[in-house]
Amino acid sequence: IEDMTHERFVLPKELYHTYIVAGDPVTDPLVIRDELQKREEMSRDGGDFLFQIYDSLTVADSTFLKGWHSEGNINTGKRICIIGAKAINREAENALLKMLEEPQSGTHFFIVVPEPEMLAETIRSRAHILKMDTGTSRSATSARAFISASPEKRLLVIDELIKSHKDDETSGGLRYDALQLLSDIERTLYKERFIKNKTDTHLGKLLEEIGMLRGHLGLPGASVKMILEHLALVI
């Protein structure tokens, strides 16, 4: 996997068939589109360009993408597909994988997600990884406050987060916010504690558990509320 971090976003001169882009799945696909248009890699309209933003990418969405992929070029140039997804469930990933295993010549995918680690290794191993400089979505101060709060206060924070999405635990937006919370906490614990004391086995296991919880968020039917409540109690 190629890991390229840029001040904002710079495309490689020669495009690979698939990129997983760590960034804001709503706004950063537009940045990618504008950069591709600036380089004249794609036209502003036509069937050779597909732009999709998903709250939660489903199997049906993957089937639609596979259909577009199999159609072949309308023109003789490149075919570009830009996808932004706050969440992608495992069944949808499996459907995408079959498409990425046999990419059409001249077709290039840009899949923008909050964290590449939310995707299965089988997906990531077939893509190059790019990172957008979008800034932190949640300040380190907020992550520190959550970590240092009592379990009761952490549970209240989680309760407010769930309520902000009208108790819809199938919402991609809720999974996106939960993923951001997990990532901010993980980043803060790693940078501010683990690096200074790598022999702390308890902290090491906690970081492993947070990584495991991130994986659970991608499972269909998984309860975001239960995952976050578990996090609140184990920190």
C-alpha positions in Angstrom: 0.0 0.0 0.0 1.3 3.5 -0.9 0.8 6.0 1.9 1.1 9.6 0.7 0.4 12.6 3.0 0.1 16.0 1.4 -0.4 19.6 2.7 -3.8 19.6 1.0 -4.2 17.2 -1.9 -1.9 16.4 -4.8 -2.6 13.6 -7.2 0.2 11.3 -8.5 1.2 12.0 -12.1 0.1 8.5 -13.1 -3.2 7.4 -11.7 -3.6 4.0 -10.0 -6.9 2.2 -10.4 -8.1 2.6 -6.8 -7.4 5.2 -4.1 -8.8 5.1 -0.5 -8.8 8.7 0.7 -8.8 9.6 4.4 -10.9 12.8 4.6 -14.3 14.3 4.9 -16.7 12.1 2.8 -19.0 15.1 2.1 -16.7 17.9 1.1 -13.4 16.3 0.0 -14.9 14.4 -3.0 -15.4 17.9 -4.4 -11.7 18.8 -3.9 -10.7 15.6 -5.8 -13.2 16.4 -8.6 -11.8 19.9 -9.0 -8.2 18.7 -9.0 -9.0 16.1 -11.7 -10.8 18.7 -13.8 -7.9 21.1 -13.4 -5.6 18.4 -14.7 -8.0 17.6 -17.5 -8.2 14.0 -16.4 -12.0 14.1 -16.8 -14.8 16.1 -18.4 -17.4 18.0 -16.4 -20.2 15.8 -17.6 -20.9 12.6 -19.4 -21.1 8.9 -18.6 -17.4 8.5 -18.0 -17.7 10.4 -14.7 -19.6 9.1 -11.6 -19.9 11.2 -8.4 -21.7 9.7 -5.4 -22.0 10.7 -1.8 -23.5 8.2 0.6 -24.6 8.4 4.3 -24.1 4.7 4.5 -23.0 2.7 1.4 -25.1 -0.5 1.1 -25.0 -3.6 -1.0 -27.6 -2.1 -3.4 -25.2 0.9 -3.9 -22.3 -1.4 -4.5 -24.4 -3.2 -7.2 -25.1 0.1 -8.9 -21.3 1.0 -8.8 -20.5 -2.5 -10.3 -23.0 -1.9 -13.1 -21.4 1.5 -14.0 -18.0 -0.1 -13.9 -19.0 -2.9 -16.2 -20.5 -0.6 -18.9 -17.1 0.3 -20.3 -15.9 3.7 -21.8 -18.4 5.9 -23.6 -15.5 8.0 -24.8 -11.8 7.0 -25.3 -10.5 8.8 -22.2 -10.3 7.8 -18.5 -13.4 6.8 -16.5 -13.5 8.4 -13.0 -15.6 7.4 -10.1 -15.5 9.5 -6.9 -17.3 8.1 -3.9 -17.8 9.7 -0.4 -19.1 7.4 2.3 -19.5 8.1 6.0 -20.0 4.3 6.5 -19.7 1.1 4.4 -21.1 -2.1 5.7 -19.3 -5.4 5.4 -21.7 -6.8 2.7 -21.2 -3.7 0.6 -17.4 -4.0 1.0 -17.5 -7.6 -0.2 -19.4 -6.5 -3.3 -16.9 -3.7 -3.9 -14.0 -6.1 -3.5 -15.1 -8.2 -6.4 -15.1 -5.1 -8.6 -11.7 -3.9 -7.4 -10.1 -7.3 -7.9 -10.6 -7.0 -11.7 -10.5 -3.2 -12.5 -11.4 -2.1 -16.0 -8.6 -0.6 -17.9 -8.6 3.2 -17.8 -11.1 3.3 -14.8 -10.1 5.0 -11.6 -11.8 4.9 -8.2 -11.5 7.5 -5.4 -13.2 6.3 -2.2 -13.3 9.0 0.5 -13.9 7.7 4.0 -13.2 9.1 7.5 -10.6 6.5 8.3 -9.1 3.9 5.9 -8.9 1.5 8.8 -12.7 1.3 8.8 -12.4 -0.8 5.6 -11.3 -4.4 5.4 -7.6 -5.2 4.8 -8.6 -7.0 1.6 -10.0 -3.6 0.2 -7.0 -1.5 1.5 -4.5 -4.0 0.0 -5.8 -3.3 -3.5 -5.7 0.5 -3.2 -3.2 3.3 -2.6 -3.9 5.4 0.5 -4.1 9.2 0.3 -4.7 11.6 3.2 -6.5 14.9 3.0 -5.5 17.7 5.3 -8.9 18.4 6.7 -7.9 19.3 10.2 -9.1 17.5 13.3 -12.9 17.0 13.4 -12.9 17.1 17.2 -10.4 18.9 19.3 -7.8 17.1 21.4 -9.2 19.0 24.3 -12.6 17.3 23.8 -10.9 13.9 23.6 -9.0 14.6 26.8 -12.2 15.7 28.5 -13.9 12.4 27.6 -11.0 10.3 28.7 -10.7 12.1 32.1 -14.4 12.2 32.8 -16.1 9.7 35.1 -17.9 6.7 33.4 -21.2 8.3 34.3 -20.3 11.6 32.5 -19.0 9.6 29.5 -22.3 7.8 29.2 -24.1 11.1 29.2 -22.0 12.3 26.3 -22.8 9.2 24.4 -26.5 9.5 25.2 -26.5 13.0 23.8 -24.7 11.8 20.6 -27.2 9.1 20.1 -30.1 11.5 20.6 -28.6 13.9 18.1 -29.3 11.3 15.5 -32.9 10.7 16.6 -32.0 7.3 18.0 -31.4 6.0 14.4 -28.7 3.5 15.0 -28.6 2.6 11.3 -27.6 6.1 10.4 -24.3 6.5 8.5 -24.0 9.9 10.1 -24.2 8.4 13.6 -21.5 5.8 12.7 -19.4 8.5 11.2 -19.6 10.6 14.5 -18.9 7.4 16.5 -15.8 6.6 14.3 -14.5 10.2 14.7 -14.9 9.9 18.5 -13.0 6.6 18.6 -10.3 7.9 16.4 -9.8 11.1 18.4 -9.6 9.2 21.6 -7.2 6.7 20.1 -5.0 9.4 18.7 -4.9 11.3 22.0 -4.1 8.3 24.0 -1.4 7.2 21.6 0.3 10.6 21.2 0.0 11.9 24.8 0.4 8.7 26.8 1.5 5.6 24.9 4.5 7.1 23.2 5.8 8.3 26.5 5.3 4.9 28.2 5.3 2.0 25.7 5.7 -0.5 28.5 2.2 0.3 29.8 0.5 -3.0 28.9 -2.9 -1.8 30.1 -2.8 1.2 27.7 -1.5 -1.0 24.9 -4.5 -3.4 25.3 -6.9 -0.4 25.5 -5.6 0.9 22.1 -6.0 -2.6 20.7 -9.6 -2.7 22.0 -10.4 0.7 20.5 -9.2 -0.6 17.1 -11.4 -3.7 17.5 -14.4 -1.4 18.3 -13.8 0.5 15.2 -14.0 -2.7 13.2 -17.3 -3.6 15.0 -18.8 -0.3 13.8 -18.7 -1.6 10.2 -20.6 -4.7 11.0 -24.3 -4.7 9.8 -26.7 -4.7 12.7 -24.0 -3.7 15.3 -25.3 -1.3 18.0 -23.4 1.9 17.9 -24.8 2.7 21.4 -23.5 -0.5 22.9 -20.1 -0.1 21.3 -19.7 3.5 22.6 -21.0 2.5 26.0 -18.4 -0.3 26.2 -15.7 2.3 25.3 -17.0 4.6 28.1 -16.6 1.8 30.7 -13.2 0.4 29.6 -11.2 3.7 29.4 
